[in-house]
Amino acid sequence: NKSEFIIYSNIIYYLLIKNKRVIRSIFILKVYSIINSVNLAHAILITLRRIINKLNFL
């Protein structure tokens, strides 16, 4: 019985660690996605400002 408990506890531990890694990976991907969106919005804003400044000089 003790050996069965050790095997079950090892399986549960493995599944918890694996689940933790998956959750961490999903969280990191969401953070990267947010950062990428902010960078894209910032680049578009800078481009539009430059276009507007060029048009004002004409």
MOPAC internal coordinates of N, CA, C and O (Angstrom, degrees):
PM7 1SCF
backbone

  N    0.0000 0     0.00 0     0.00 0    0    0    0
  C    1.4472 1     0.00 0     0.00 0    1    0    0
  C    1.5284 1   111.75 1     0.00 0    2    1    0
  O    1.2310 1   121.55 1   141.99 1    3    2    1
  N    1.3142 1   114.63 1   -38.01 1    3    2    1
  C    1.4644 1   117.96 1  -179.37 1    5    3    2
  C    1.5242 1   111.00 1   -64.97 1    6    5    3
  O    1.2310 1   120.68 1   140.81 1    7    6    5
  N    1.3393 1   116.31 1   -39.19 1    7    6    5
  C    1.4640 1   119.34 1   179.03 1    9    7    6
  C    1.5306 1   110.99 1   -66.02 1   10    9    7
  O    1.2310 1   120.47 1   144.40 1   11   10    9
  N    1.3305 1   116.70 1   -35.60 1   11   10    9
  C    1.4637 1   119.45 1   177.44 1   13   11   10
  C    1.5264 1   110.67 1   -65.63 1   14   13   11
  O    1.2310 1   120.69 1   140.22 1   15   14   13
  N    1.3118 1   116.28 1   -39.78 1   15   14   13
  C    1.4598 1   119.87 1   178.42 1   17   15   14
  C    1.5225 1   111.09 1   -63.85 1   18   17   15
  O    1.2310 1   120.22 1   139.12 1   19   18   17
  N    1.3231 1   117.18 1   -40.88 1   19   18   17
  C    1.4689 1   120.73 1   179.34 1   21   19   18
  C    1.5219 1   109.83 1   -63.62 1   22   21   19
  O    1.2310 1   120.37 1   137.26 1   23   22   21
  N    1.3209 1   116.89 1   -42.74 1   23   22   21
  C    1.4712 1   119.96 1   179.26 1   25   23   22
  C    1.5268 1   109.94 1   -63.59 1   26   25   23
  O    1.2310 1   120.30 1   133.34 1   27   26   25
  N    1.3285 1   117.03 1   -46.66 1   27   26   25
  C    1.4617 1   120.10 1   179.62 1   29   27   26
  C    1.5226 1   111.70 1   -63.34 1   30   29   27
  O    1.2310 1   120.69 1   138.90 1   31   30   29
  N    1.3105 1   116.29 1   -41.10 1   31   30   29
  C    1.4661 1   118.24 1   179.78 1   33   31   30
  C    1.5176 1   111.11 1   -67.09 1   34   33   31
  O    1.2310 1   120.00 1   144.90 1   35   34   33
  N    1.3357 1   117.60 1   -35.10 1   35   34   33
  C    1.4672 1   120.31 1   176.60 1   37   35   34
  C    1.5219 1   111.19 1   -66.40 1   38   37   35
  O    1.2310 1   120.68 1   139.61 1   39   38   37
  N    1.3257 1   116.30 1   -40.39 1   39   38   37
  C    1.4724 1   119.89 1   178.51 1   41   39   38
  C    1.5241 1   109.94 1   -65.05 1   42   41   39
  O    1.2310 1   120.49 1   135.15 1   43   42   41
  N    1.3279 1   116.68 1   -44.85 1   43   42   41
  C    1.4694 1   120.00 1   179.09 1   45   43   42
  C    1.5209 1   110.42 1   -62.39 1   46   45   43
  O    1.2310 1   120.36 1   137.36 1   47   46   45
  N    1.3259 1   116.93 1   -42.64 1   47   46   45
  C    1.4671 1   120.73 1   178.59 1   49   47   46
  C    1.5240 1   110.24 1   -61.16 1   50   49   47
  O    1.2310 1   120.43 1   134.97 1   51   50   49
  N    1.3423 1   116.79 1   -45.03 1   51   50   49
  C    1.4652 1   120.93 1   179.54 1   53   51   50
  C    1.5313 1   110.35 1   -60.59 1   54   53   51
  O    1.2310 1   120.42 1   135.16 1   55   54   53
  N    1.3280 1   116.80 1   -44.84 1   55   54   53
  C    1.4657 1   119.78 1  -178.94 1   57   55   54
  C    1.5258 1   111.56 1   -65.55 1   58   57   55
  O    1.2310 1   120.25 1   142.20 1   59   58   57
  N    1.3302 1   117.13 1   -37.80 1   59   58   57
  C    1.4654 1   119.89 1   178.13 1   61   59   58
  C    1.5245 1   111.19 1   -65.38 1   62   61   59
  O    1.2310 1   120.49 1   136.94 1   63   62   61
  N    1.3288 1   116.68 1   -43.06 1   63   62   61
  C    1.4687 1   120.47 1   178.94 1   65   63   62
  C    1.5249 1   110.10 1   -64.34 1   66   65   63
  O    1.2310 1   120.64 1   136.26 1   67   66   65
  N    1.3329 1   116.39 1   -43.74 1   67   66   65
  C    1.4640 1   120.26 1   179.49 1   69   67   66
  C    1.5283 1   110.39 1   -62.23 1   70   69   67
  O    1.2310 1   120.36 1   136.29 1   71   70   69
  N    1.3187 1   116.91 1   -43.71 1   71   70   69
  C    1.4622 1   121.87 1   178.88 1   73   71   70
  C    1.5281 1   110.61 1   -62.48 1   74   73   71
  O    1.2310 1   120.51 1   138.80 1   75   74   73
  N    1.3110 1   116.62 1   -41.20 1   75   74   73
  C    1.4639 1   121.47 1   178.99 1   77   75   74
  C    1.5268 1   110.63 1   -61.82 1   78   77   75
  O    1.2310 1   120.58 1   139.09 1   79   78   77
  N    1.3294 1   116.49 1   -40.91 1   79   78   77
  C    1.4700 1   120.32 1   179.03 1   81   79   78
  C    1.5192 1   111.21 1   -65.61 1   82   81   79
  O    1.2310 1   120.45 1   139.11 1   83   82   81
  N    1.3264 1   116.74 1   -40.89 1   83   82   81
  C    1.4671 1   120.61 1   179.52 1   85   83   82
  C    1.5257 1   110.03 1   -64.18 1   86   85   83
  O    1.2310 1   120.43 1   134.92 1   87   86   85
  N    1.3299 1   116.78 1   -45.08 1   87   86   85
  C    1.4675 1   120.56 1   179.42 1   89   87   86
  C    1.5204 1   110.26 1   -62.20 1   90   89   87
  O    1.2310 1   120.28 1   137.44 1   91   90   89
  N    1.3270 1   117.08 1   -42.56 1   91   90   89
  C    1.4653 1   120.90 1   179.10 1   93   91   90
  C    1.5260 1   110.47 1   -63.27 1   94   93   91
  O    1.2310 1   120.13 1   138.65 1   95   94   93
  N    1.3378 1   117.35 1   -41.35 1   95   94   93
  C    1.4643 1   120.72 1   179.53 1   97   95   94
  C    1.5258 1   111.32 1   -64.06 1   98   97   95
  O    1.2310 1   120.45 1   138.06 1   99   98   97
  N    1.3188 1   116.75 1   -41.94 1   99   98   97
  C    1.4691 1   120.47 1   178.92 1  101   99   98
  C    1.5244 1   110.21 1   -63.92 1  102  101   99
  O    1.2310 1   120.41 1   137.12 1  103  102  101
  N    1.3317 1   116.82 1   -42.88 1  103  102  101
  C    1.4642 1   121.10 1   179.29 1  105  103  102
  C    1.5260 1   110.72 1   -61.64 1  106  105  103
  O    1.2310 1   120.39 1   135.08 1  107  106  105
  N    1.3356 1   116.86 1   -44.92 1  107  106  105
  C    1.4659 1   120.69 1  -179.94 1  109  107  106
  C    1.5254 1   110.50 1   -63.48 1  110  109  107
  O    1.2310 1   119.99 1   139.29 1  111  110  109
  N    1.3302 1   117.62 1   -40.71 1  111  110  109
  C    1.4672 1   120.08 1   177.95 1  113  111  110
  C    1.5241 1   111.56 1   -62.69 1  114  113  111
  O    1.2310 1   120.33 1   141.25 1  115  114  113
  N    1.3289 1   116.98 1   -38.75 1  115  114  113
  C    1.4683 1   119.57 1   178.36 1  117  115  114
  C    1.5265 1   111.14 1   -67.45 1  118  117  115
  O    1.2310 1   120.23 1   140.59 1  119  118  117
  N    1.3190 1   117.16 1   -39.41 1  119  118  117
  C    1.4688 1   120.62 1   177.72 1  121  119  118
  C    1.5239 1   109.95 1   -63.86 1  122  121  119
  O    1.2310 1   120.14 1   134.42 1  123  122  121
  N    1.3379 1   117.34 1   -45.58 1  123  122  121
  C    1.4647 1   120.25 1   177.90 1  125  123  122
  C    1.5228 1   111.23 1   -60.96 1  126  125  123
  O    1.2310 1   120.28 1   141.39 1  127  126  125
  N    1.3218 1   117.08 1   -38.61 1  127  126  125
  C    1.4610 1   120.95 1   178.90 1  129  127  126
  C    1.5249 1   111.07 1   -63.18 1  130  129  127
  O    1.2310 1   120.34 1   137.24 1  131  130  129
  N    1.3297 1   116.96 1   -42.76 1  131  130  129
  C    1.4676 1   120.74 1   178.31 1  133  131  130
  C    1.5196 1   110.41 1   -63.85 1  134  133  131
  O    1.2310 1   120.38 1   135.00 1  135  134  133
  N    1.3308 1   116.87 1   -45.00 1  135  134  133
  C    1.4669 1   120.66 1   179.83 1  137  135  134
  C    1.5201 1   110.32 1   -62.07 1  138  137  135
  O    1.2310 1   120.27 1   137.81 1  139  138  137
  N    1.3287 1   117.08 1   -42.19 1  139  138  137
  C    1.4601 1   121.04 1   179.62 1  141  139  138
  C    1.5238 1   110.65 1   -63.35 1  142  141  139
  O    1.2310 1   119.71 1   139.74 1  143  142  141
  N    1.3168 1   118.15 1   -40.26 1  143  142  141
  C    1.4688 1   121.60 1   178.46 1  145  143  142
  C    1.5222 1   111.15 1   -64.24 1  146  145  143
  O    1.2310 1   120.45 1   138.16 1  147  146  145
  N    1.3262 1   116.74 1   -41.84 1  147  146  145
  C    1.4635 1   120.58 1   178.79 1  149  147  146
  C    1.5221 1   110.24 1   -64.45 1  150  149  147
  O    1.2310 1   120.26 1   137.25 1  151  150  149
  N    1.3301 1   117.11 1   -42.75 1  151  150  149
  C    1.4647 1   120.37 1   178.79 1  153  151  150
  C    1.5260 1   111.25 1   -62.79 1  154  153  151
  O    1.2310 1   120.28 1   138.89 1  155  154  153
  N    1.3185 1   117.06 1   -41.11 1  155  154  153
  C    1.4642 1   120.72 1   179.28 1  157  155  154
  C    1.5237 1   110.61 1   -65.26 1  158  157  155
  O    1.2310 1   120.37 1   136.44 1  159  158  157
  N    1.3249 1   116.90 1   -43.56 1  159  158  157
  C    1.4671 1   120.29 1   178.69 1  161  159  158
  C    1.5241 1   110.73 1   -62.92 1  162  161  159
  O    1.2310 1   120.30 1   140.31 1  163  162  161
  N    1.3195 1   117.02 1   -39.69 1  163  162  161
  C    1.4652 1   121.13 1   178.70 1  165  163  162
  C    1.5341 1   110.83 1   -64.82 1  166  165  163
  O    1.2310 1   120.36 1   138.09 1  167  166  165
  N    1.3251 1   116.92 1   -41.91 1  167  166  165
  C    1.4637 1   120.77 1   178.89 1  169  167  166
  C    1.5248 1   110.96 1   -64.40 1  170  169  167
  O    1.2310 1   120.13 1   139.06 1  171  170  169
  N    1.3206 1   117.37 1   -40.94 1  171  170  169
  C    1.4697 1   120.76 1   177.94 1  173  171  170
  C    1.5249 1   110.26 1   -64.82 1  174  173  171
  O    1.2310 1   120.13 1   137.96 1  175  174  173
  N    1.3234 1   117.35 1   -42.04 1  175  174  173
  C    1.4620 1   121.46 1   179.01 1  177  175  174
  C    1.5279 1   111.28 1   -61.23 1  178  177  175
  O    1.2310 1   120.10 1   134.74 1  179  178  177
  N    1.3205 1   117.42 1   -45.26 1  179  178  177
  C    1.4705 1   120.94 1   179.11 1  181  179  178
  C    1.5249 1   110.33 1   -63.12 1  182  181  179
  O    1.2310 1   120.30 1   137.49 1  183  182  181
  N    1.3371 1   117.03 1   -42.51 1  183  182  181
  C    1.4657 1   120.65 1   179.53 1  185  183  182
  C    1.5252 1   110.82 1   -62.51 1  186  185  183
  O    1.2310 1   120.19 1   135.58 1  187  186  185
  N    1.3247 1   117.23 1   -44.42 1  187  186  185
  C    1.4684 1   120.04 1   178.94 1  189  187  186
  C    1.5266 1   111.78 1   -64.01 1  190  189  187
  O    1.2310 1   119.98 1   140.81 1  191  190  189
  N    1.3237 1   117.65 1   -39.19 1  191  190  189
  C    1.4680 1   120.21 1   177.34 1  193  191  190
  C    1.5239 1   111.36 1   -62.18 1  194  193  191
  O    1.2310 1   120.57 1   138.68 1  195  194  193
  N    1.3257 1   116.51 1   -41.32 1  195  194  193
  C    1.4720 1   119.46 1   179.15 1  197  195  194
  C    1.5264 1   111.09 1   -65.38 1  198  197  195
  O    1.2310 1   120.59 1   139.42 1  199  198  197
  N    1.3229 1   116.48 1   -40.58 1  199  198  197
  C    1.4681 1   119.86 1   178.76 1  201  199  198
  C    1.5253 1   110.05 1   -63.75 1  202  201  199
  O    1.2310 1   120.33 1   135.34 1  203  202  201
  N    1.3310 1   116.97 1   -44.66 1  203  202  201
  C    1.4711 1   120.76 1   179.56 1  205  203  202
  C    1.5209 1   110.69 1   -63.34 1  206  205  203
  O    1.2310 1   120.07 1   138.38 1  207  206  205
  N    1.3250 1   117.47 1   -41.62 1  207  206  205
  C    1.4699 1   120.38 1   178.08 1  209  207  206
  C    1.5225 1   111.63 1   -63.00 1  210  209  207
  O    1.2310 1   120.23 1   139.93 1  211  210  209
  N    1.3282 1   117.16 1   -40.07 1  211  210  209
  C    1.4736 1   120.45 1   178.09 1  213  211  210
  C    1.5267 1   110.27 1   -65.13 1  214  213  211
  O    1.2310 1   120.00 1   139.79 1  215  214  213
  N    1.3307 1   117.60 1   -40.21 1  215  214  213
  C    1.4591 1   120.59 1  -179.84 1  217  215  214
  C    1.5257 1   111.64 1   -68.47 1  218  217  215
  O    1.2310 1   119.81 1   147.28 1  219  218  217
  N    1.3054 1   117.97 1   -32.72 1  219  218  217
  C    1.4624 1   120.89 1   178.56 1  221  219  218
  C    1.5255 1   111.86 1   -68.30 1  222  221  219
  O    1.2310 1   120.33 1   150.43 1  223  222  221
  N    1.3159 1   116.98 1   -29.57 1  223  222  221
  C    1.4653 1   120.07 1   179.61 1  225  223  222
  C    1.5170 1   111.91 1   -76.35 1  226  225  223
  O    1.2310 1   119.82 1   161.17 1  227  226  225
  N    1.3328 1   117.94 1   -18.83 1  227  226  225
  C    1.4685 1   120.43 1   179.71 1  229  227  226
  C    1.4706 1   108.73 1   -78.83 1  230  229  227
  O    1.2310 1   120.10 1   180.00 1  231  230  229

